[in-house]
């Protein structure tokens, strides 16, 4: 797999969305359809999406198998050394980080469907990531915003 361009510098996109996932995280995996819907909705509006796999020891082949298994069209990238994790300051999967012009404008949950381990809502009341992306596509740069992502912990890089 060819190296992806540095997502922290501008390449003509309105925003870069890094979605931090683990192939072995059931909460990340349950969000696959929602993540793919956001990609479909916003990628035509010059919003660049990237799945960032945070777990150590995951191979490119295993990552590609996971993407295929969960129906992801979003490009994926391995981050076992946590270059992206450190830059975005994320702590859990799934967690999103949105950059505009290289600046972090949002970090947090996709929505509020997951409240705690074993505690979920039937429907999300707040679609945080969708709201941030809608504002960006409408030409508004949101002030920095952070929500608490709930999911699997990102283990420290070795």
Contact map, one row per residue, 1 for C-alpha under 8 A:
11100000000000000000000000000000000000000000000000000000000100000000000000000000000000000000000000000000000000000000000000000000000000000000000000000000000000
11110000000000000000000000000000000000000000000000000000000000000000000000000000000000000000000000000000000000000000000000000000000000000000000000000000000000
11111000000000000000000000000000000000000000000000000000000000000000000000000000000000000000000000000000000000000000000000000000000000000000000000000000000000
01111110000000000000000000000000000000000000000000000000000000000000000000001000000000000000000000000000000000000000000000000000000000000000000000000000000000
00111110000000000000000000000000000000000000000000000000000000000000000000000000000000000000000000000000000000000000000000000000000000000000000000000000000000
00011111100000000000000000000000000000000000000000000000000000000000000000000000000000000000000000000000000000000000000000000000000000000000000000000000000000
00011111110000010000000000000000000000000000000000000000000000000000000000000000000000000000000000000100000000000000000000000000000000000000000000000000000000
00000111110000010000000000000000000000000000000000000000000000000000000000000000000000000000000000101110000000000000000000000000000000000000000000000000000000
00000111111000000000000000000000000000000000000000000000000000000000000000000000000000000000000000001100000000000000000000000000000000000000000000000000000000
00000011111110000000000000000000000000000000000000000000000000000000000000000000000000000000000000011100000000000000000000000000000000000000000000000000000000
00000000111110000000000000000000000000000000000000000000000000000000000000000000000000000000000000000000000000000000000000000000000000000000000000000000000000
00000000011111000000000000000000000000000000010000000000000000000000000000000000000000000000000000000000000000000000000000000000000000000000000000000000000000
00000000011111110000000000000000000000000000011100000000000000000000000000000000000000000000000000000000000000000000000000000000000000000000000000000000000000
00000000000111110000000000000000000000000000111100000000000000000000000000000000000000000000000000011000000000000000000000000000000000011000000000000000000000
00000000000011111000000000000000000000000000011100000000000000000000000000000000000000000000000001111000000000000000000000000000000000010000000000000000000000
00000011000011111100000000000000000000000000001111000000000000000000000000000000000000000000000001110000000000000000000000000000000000000000000000000000000000
00000000000000111110000000000000000000000000001111000000000000000000000000000000000000000000000111100000000000000000000000000000000000000000000000000000000000
00000000000000011111000000000000000000000000000011110000000000000000000000000000000000000000000111000000000000000000000000000000000000000000000000000000000000
00000000000000001111100000000000000000000000000011110000000000000000000000000000000000000000011110000000000000000000000000000000000000000000000000000000000000
00000000000000000111110000000000000000000000000000111100000000000000000000000000000010000101111100000000000000000000000000000000000000000000000000000000000000
00000000000000000011111010010000000000000000000000111100000000000000000000000000000000000000111000000000000000000000000000000000000000000000000000000000000000
00000000000000000001111110011000000000000000000000001110000000000000000000000000000000000000110000000000000000000000000000000000000000000000000000000001000000
00000000000000000000111110011000000000000000000000001010000000100100000000000000000000000000000000000000000000000000000000000000000000000000000000000000000000
00000000000000000000011111001000000000000000000000000000000000000000000000000000000000000000000000000000000000000000000000000000000000000000000000000000000000
00000000000000000000111111111000000000000000000000000000000000000000000000000000000000000000100000000000000000000000000000000000000000000000000000000011000000
00000000000000000000000111111100000000000000000000000000000000000000000000000000000000000000000000000000000000000000000000000000000000000000000000000000000000
00000000000000000000000011111110000000000000000000000000000000000000000000000000000000000000110000000000000000000000000000000000000000000000000000000011000000
00000000000000000000111011111111000000000000000000000000000000000000000000000000000000000000110000000000000000000000000000000000000000000000000000000011000000
00000000000000000000011111111111000000000000000000000000000000000000010000000000000000000000000000000000000000000000000000000000000000000000000000000000000000
00000000000000000000000001111111100000000000000000000000000000000000000000000000000000000000000000000000000000000000000000000000000000000000000000000000000000
00000000000000000000000000111111111000000000000000000000000000000000000000000000000000000000010000000000000000000000000000000000000000000000000000000000000000
00000000000000000000000000011111111100000000000000000000000000000000011100000000000000000000000000000000000000000000000000000000000000000000000000000000000000
00000000000000000000000000000111111110000000000000000000000000000000011000000000000000000000000000000000000000000000000000000000000000000000000000000000000000
00000000000000000000000000000011111111000000000000000000000000000000000000000000000000000000000000000000000000000000000000000000000000000000000000000000000000
00000000000000000000000000000011111111100000000000000000000000000000000000000000000000000000000000000000000000000000000000000000000000000000000000000000000000
00000000000000000000000000000001111111110000000000000000000000000000001111000000000000000000000000000000000000000000000000000000000000000000000000000000000000
00000000000000000000000000000000111111111000000000000000000000000000000000000000000000000000000000000000000000000000000000000000000000000000000000000000000000
00000000000000000000000000000000011111111100000000000000000000000000000000000000000000000000000000000000000000000000000000000000010000000000000000000000000000
00000000000000000000000000000000001111111110000010000000000000000000000001000000000000000000000000000000000000000000000000000000000000000000000000000000000000
00000000000000000000000000000000000111111111000000000000000000000000000000000000000000000000000000000000000000000000000000000000000000000000000000000000000000
00000000000000000000000000000000000011111111000000000000000000000000000000000000000000000000000000000000000000000000000000000000000000000000000000000000000000
00000000000000000000000000000000000001111111111000000000000000000000000000000000000000000000000000000000000000000000000000000000000010001000000000000000000000
00000000000000000000000000000000000000111111111110000000000000000000000000000000000000000000000000000000000000000000000000000000000000000000000000000000000000
00000000000000000000000000000000000000011111111000000000000000000000000000000000000000000000000000000000000000000000000000000000000000000000000000000000000000
00000000000001000000000000000000000000000111111000000000000000000000000000000000000000000000000000000000000000000000000000000000000000001000000000000000000000
00000000000111100000000000000000000000000111111100000000000000000000000000000000000000000000000000000000000000000000000000000000000000000000000000000000000000
00000000000011111000000000000000000000000111111110000000000000000000000000000000000000000000000000000000000000000000000000000000000000000000000000000000000000
00000000000011111000000000000000000000000010011111000000000000000000000000000000000000000000000000000000000000000000000000000000000000000000000000000000000000
00000000000000011110000000000000000000100010001111100000000000000000000001100000000000000000000000000000000000000000000000000000000000000000000000000000000000
00000000000000011110000000000000000000000000000111110000000000000000000001111000000000000000000000000000000000000000000000000000000000000000000000000000000000
00000000000000000111100000000000000000000000000011111000000000000000000001111000000000000000000000000000000000000000000000000000000000000000000000000000000000
00000000000000000111100000000000000000000000000001111100000000000000000000011110000100000000000000000000000000000000000000000000000000000000000000000000000000
00000000000000000001111000000000000000000000000000111110000000100000000000011111000000000000000000000000000000000000000000000000000000000000000000000000000000
00000000000000000001110000000000000000000000000000011111000000000000000000000111010010000000000000000000000000000000000000000000000000000000000000000000010000
00000000000000000000011000000000000000000000000000001111110000000000000000000111000000000000000000000000000000000000000000000000000000000000000000000000011000
00000000000000000000000000000000000000000000000000000111110000000000000000000011100000000000000000000000000000000000000000000000000000000000000000000000000011
00000000000000000000000000000000000000000000000000000011111000000000000000000001000000000000000000000000000000000000000000000000000000000000000000000000000000
00000000000000000000000000000000000000000000000000000011111101100000000000000101000000000000000000000000000000000000000000000000000000000000000000000000000000
00000000000000000000000000000000000000000000000000000000111111100000000000000100000000000000000000000000000000000000000000000000000000000000000000000000000000
10000000000000000000000000000000000000000000000000000000011111110000000000000100000000000000000000000000000000000000000000000000000000000000000000000000000000
00000000000000000000000000000000000000000000000000000000001111111000000000000000000000000000000000000000000000000000000000000000000000000000000000000000000000
00000000000000000000000000000000000000000000000000000000011111111100000000000000000000000000000000000000000000000000000000000000000000000000000000000000000000
00000000000000000000001000000000000000000000000000001000011111111110000000010100000000000000000000000000000000000000000000000000000000000000000000000000000000
00000000000000000000000000000000000000000000000000000000000111111111000000010000000000000000000000000000000000000000000000000000000000000000000000000000000000
00000000000000000000000000000000000000000000000000000000000011111111100000000000000000000000000000000000000000000000000000000000000000000000000000000000000000
00000000000000000000001000000000000000000000000000000000000001111111110000000000000000000000000000000000000000000000000000000000000000000000000000000000000000
00000000000000000000000000000000000000000000000000000000000000111111111110010000000000000000000000000000000000000000000000000000000000000000000000000000000000
00000000000000000000000000000000000000000000000000000000000000011111111100000000000000000000000000000000000000000000000000000000000000000000000000000000000000
00000000000000000000000000000000000000000000000000000000000000001111111100000000000000000000000000000000000000000000000000000000000000000000000000000000000000
00000000000000000000000000001001100000000000000000000000000000000111111100000000000000000000000000000000000000000000000000000000000000000000000000000000000000
00000000000000000000000000000001100100000000000000000000000000000011111110000000000000000000000000000000000000000000000000000000000000000000000000000000000000
00000000000000000000000000000001000100000000000000000000000000000011111111100000000000000000000000000000000000000000000000000000000000000000000000000000000000
00000000000000000000000000000000000100000000000000000000000000000010001111100000000000000000000000000000000000000000000000000000000000000000000000000000000000
00000000000000000000000000000000000100100000000011100000000000000000000111110000000000000000000000000000000000000000000000000000000000000000000000000000000000
00000000000000000000000000000000000000000000000011100000000000000000000111111000000000000000000000000000000000000000000000000000000000000000000000000000000000
00000000000000000000000000000000000000000000000001111000000000110010000001111100000000000000000000000000000000000000000000000000000000000000000000000000000000
00010000000000000000000000000000000000000000000001111000000000000000000000111110000000000000000000000000000000000000000000000000000000000000000000000000000000
00000000000000000000000000000000000000000000000000011110011100100000000000011111000000000000000000000000000000000000000000000000000000000000000000000000000000
00000000000000000000000000000000000000000000000000011111000000000000000000001111111110000000000000000000000000000000000000000000000000000000000000000000000000
00000000000000000000000000000000000000000000000000001111110000000000000000000111110000000000000000000000000000000000000000000000000000000000000000000000000010
00000000000000000000000000000000000000000000000000000001000000000000000000000011111000000000000000000000000000000000000000000000000000000000000000000000000011
00000000000000000000000000000000000000000000000000000100000000000000000000000011111111000000000000000000000000000000000000000000000000000000000000000000000010
00000000000000000000000000000000000000000000000000000000000000000000000000000010111111100000000000000000000000000000000000000000000000000000000000000000000000
00000000000000000000000000000000000000000000000000010000000000000000000000000010011111110000000000000000000000000000000000000000000000000000000000000000000000
00000000000000000001000000000000000000000000000000000100000000000000000000000010011111111110000000000000000000000000000000000000000000000000000000000000000000
00000000000000000000000000000000000000000000000000000000000000000000000000000000011111111100000000000000000000000000000000000000000000000000000000000000000000
00000000000000000000000000000000000000000000000000000000000000000000000000000000001111111000000000000000000000000000000000000000000000000000000000000000000000
00000000000000000000000000000000000000000000000000000000000000000000000000000000000111111100000010000001001000000000000000000000000000000000000000000000000000
00000000000000000000000000000000000000000000000000000000000000000000000000000000000011111110000000000000000000000000000000000000000000000000000000000000000000
00000000000000000001000000000000000000000000000000000000000000000000000000000000000011011111001110000000001100000000000000000000000000000000000000000000000000
00000000000000000000000000000000000000000000000000000000000000000000000000000000000010001111101000000000000000000000000000000000000000000000000000000000110000
00000000000000000001000000000000000000000000000000000000000000000000000000000000000000000111111000000000000000000000000000000000000000000000000000001111110000
00000000000000000001110010110000000000000000000000000000000000000000000000000000000000000011111000000000000000000000000000000000000000000000000000001111110000
00000000000000000011110000110010000000000000000000000000000000000000000000000000000000000001111100000000000011000000000000000000000000000000000000001111000000
00000000000000000011100000000000000000000000000000000000000000000000000000000000000000000111111110000000001111000000000000000000000000000000000000001100000000
00000000000000001111000000000000000000000000000000000000000000000000000000000000000000000100011111000000011111000000000000000000100000000000000000000000000000
00000000000000001110000000000000000000000000000000000000000000000000000000000000000000010100001111100001111100000000000000000000000000000000000000000000000000
00000000000000111100000000000000000000000000000000000000000000000000000000000000000000000000000111110001111000000000000000000000000000000000000000000000000000
00000001000000111000000000000000000000000000000000000000000000000000000000000000000000000000000011111111110000000000000000000000000000000000000000000000000000
00000000010001110000000000000000000000000000000000000000000000000000000000000000000000000000000001111111100000000000000000000000000000000000100000000000000000
00000001110001100000000000000000000000000000000000000000000000000000000000000000000000000000000000111110000000000000000000000000000000000000000000000000000000
00000011110000000000000000000000000000000000000000000000000000000000000000000000000000000000000000111111000000000000000000000000000000000000000000000000000000
00000001000000000000000000000000000000000000000000000000000000000000000000000000000000000000000000111111100000000000000000000000000000000000000000000000000000
00000000000000000000000000000000000000000000000000000000000000000000000000000000000000010000000011110111111000000000000000000000000000000000000100000000000000
00000000000000000000000000000000000000000000000000000000000000000000000000000000000000000000000011110011111000000000000000000000000000000000111110000000000000
00000000000000000000000000000000000000000000000000000000000000000000000000000000000000000000000111100001111100000000000000000000000100000000000111000000000000
00000000000000000000000000000000000000000000000000000000000000000000000000000000000000010100001111000001111110000000000000000000000000000000000011100000000000
00000000000000000000000000000000000000000000000000000000000000000000000000000000000000000100001110000000011111000000000000000000000000000000000001111000000000
00000000000000000000000000000000000000000000000000000000000000000000000000000000000000000000011100000000001111110000000000000001100000000000000000111100000000
00000000000000000000000000000000000000000000000000000000000000000000000000000000000000000000011100000000000111110000000000000011110000000000000000001000000000
00000000000000000000000000000000000000000000000000000000000000000000000000000000000000000000000000000000000011111100000000011111100000000000000000000000000000
00000000000000000000000000000000000000000000000000000000000000000000000000000000000000000000000000000000000011111110000010011111000000000000000000000000000000
00000000000000000000000000000000000000000000000000000000000000000000000000000000000000000000000000000000000000111110000111111000000000000000000000000000000000
00000000000000000000000000000000000000000000000000000000000000000000000000000000000000000000000000000000000000111111101110000000000000000000000000000110000000
00000000000000000000000000000000000000000000000000000000000000000000000000000000000000000000000000000000000000011111101110000000000000000000000000000100000000
00000000000000000000000000000000000000000000000000000000000000000000000000000000000000000000000000000000000000000111111100000000000000000000000000000100000000
00000000000000000000000000000000000000000000000000000000000000000000000000000000000000000000000000000000000000000111111100000000000000000000000000000010000000
00000000000000000000000000000000000000000000000000000000000000000000000000000000000000000000000000000000000000000001111100000000000000000000000000000000000000
00000000000000000000000000000000000000000000000000000000000000000000000000000000000000000000000000000000000000000111111110000000000000000000000000000000000000
00000000000000000000000000000000000000000000000000000000000000000000000000000000000000000000000000000000000000001111111111000000000000000000000000000000000000
00000000000000000000000000000000000000000000000000000000000000000000000000000000000000000000000000000000000000011110001111110000000000000000000000000000000000
00000000000000000000000000000000000000000000000000000000000000000000000000000000000000000000000000000000000000001000000111110000000000000000000000000000000000
00000000000000000000000000000000000000000000000000000000000000000000000000000000000000000000000000000000000000001000000011111000000000000000000000000000000000
00000000000000000000000000000000000000000000000000000000000000000000000000000000000000000000000000000000000000111000000011111110000000000000000000000000000000
00000000000000000000000000000000000000000000000000000000000000000000000000000000000000000000000000000000000000111000000000111110000000000000000000000000000000
00000000000000000000000000000000000000000000000000000000000000000000000000000000000000000000000000000000000000110000000000011111000000000000000000000000000000
00000000000000000000000000000000000000000000000000000000000000000000000000000000000000000000000000000000000001110000000000011111111000000000000000000000000000
00000000000000000000000000000000000000000000000000000000000000000000000000000000000000000000000000000000000011110000000000000111111100000000000000000000000000
00000000000000000000000000000000000000000000000000000000000000000000000000000000000000000000000100000000000011100000000000000011111110000000000000000000000000
00000000000000000000000000000000000001000000000000000000000000000000000000000000000000000000000000000000000001000000000000000011111111000000000000000000000000
00000000000000000000000000000000000000000000000000000000000000000000000000000000000000000000000000000000000000000000000000000011111111100000000000000000000000
00000000000000000000000000000000000000000000000000000000000000000000000000000000000000000000000000000000010000000000000000000001111111110000010000000000000000
00000000000000000000000000000000000000000100000000000000000000000000000000000000000000000000000000000000000000000000000000000000111111111000000000000000000000
00000000000000000000000000000000000000000000000000000000000000000000000000000000000000000000000000000000000000000000000000000000011111111100000000000000000000
00000000000000000000000000000000000000000000000000000000000000000000000000000000000000000000000000000000000000000000000000000000001111111111110000000000000000
00000000000001100000000000000000000000000000000000000000000000000000000000000000000000000000000000000000000000000000000000000000000111111111110000000000000000
00000000000001000000000000000000000000000100100000000000000000000000000000000000000000000000000000000000000000000000000000000000000011111111000000000000000000
00000000000000000000000000000000000000000000000000000000000000000000000000000000000000000000000000000000000000000000000000000000000001111111000000000000000000
00000000000000000000000000000000000000000000000000000000000000000000000000000000000000000000000000000000000000000000000000000000000000111111100000000000000000
00000000000000000000000000000000000000000000000000000000000000000000000000000000000000000000000000000000000000000000000000000000000000111111110000000000000000
00000000000000000000000000000000000000000000000000000000000000000000000000000000000000000000000000010000100000000000000000000000000000110011111000000000000000
00000000000000000000000000000000000000000000000000000000000000000000000000000000000000000000000000000000100000000000000000000000000100110001111110000000000000
00000000000000000000000000000000000000000000000000000000000000000000000000000000000000000000000000000000100000000000000000000000000000000000111110000000000000
00000000000000000000000000000000000000000000000000000000000000000000000000000000000000000000000000000001110000000000000000000000000000000000011111000000000000
00000000000000000000000000000000000000000000000000000000000000000000000000000000000000000000000000000000111000000000000000000000000000000000011111100000000000
00000000000000000000000000000000000000000000000000000000000000000000000000000000000000000000000000000000011100000000000000000000000000000000000111110000000000
00000000000000000000000000000000000000000000000000000000000000000000000000000000000000000000000000000000001110000000000000000000000000000000000011111000000000
00000000000000000000000000000000000000000000000000000000000000000000000000000000000000000000000000000000000110000000000000000000000000000000000001111100000000
00000000000000000000000000000000000000000000000000000000000000000000000000000000000000000001111000000000000111000000000000000000000000000000000000111110000000
00000000000000000000000000000000000000000000000000000000000000000000000000000000000000000001111000000000000010000111000000000000000000000000000000011111000000
00000000000000000000000010110000000000000000000000000000000000000000000000000000000000000001110000000000000000000100100000000000000000000000000000001111100000
00000000000000000000010010110000000000000000000000000000000000000000000000000000000000000001110000000000000000000000000000000000000000000000000000000111110000
00000000000000000000000000000000000000000000000000000000000000000000000000000000000000000011100000000000000000000000000000000000000000000000000000000011111000
00000000000000000000000000000000000000000000000000000110000000000000000000000000000000000011100000000000000000000000000000000000000000000000000000000001111100
00000000000000000000000000000000000000000000000000000010000000000000000000000000000000000000000000000000000000000000000000000000000000000000000000000000111110
00000000000000000000000000000000000000000000000000000000000000000000000000000000000000000000000000000000000000000000000000000000000000000000000000000000011111
00000000000000000000000000000000000000000000000000000001000000000000000000000001110000000000000000000000000000000000000000000000000000000000000000000000001111
00000000000000000000000000000000000000000000000000000001000000000000000000000000100000000000000000000000000000000000000000000000000000000000000000000000000111
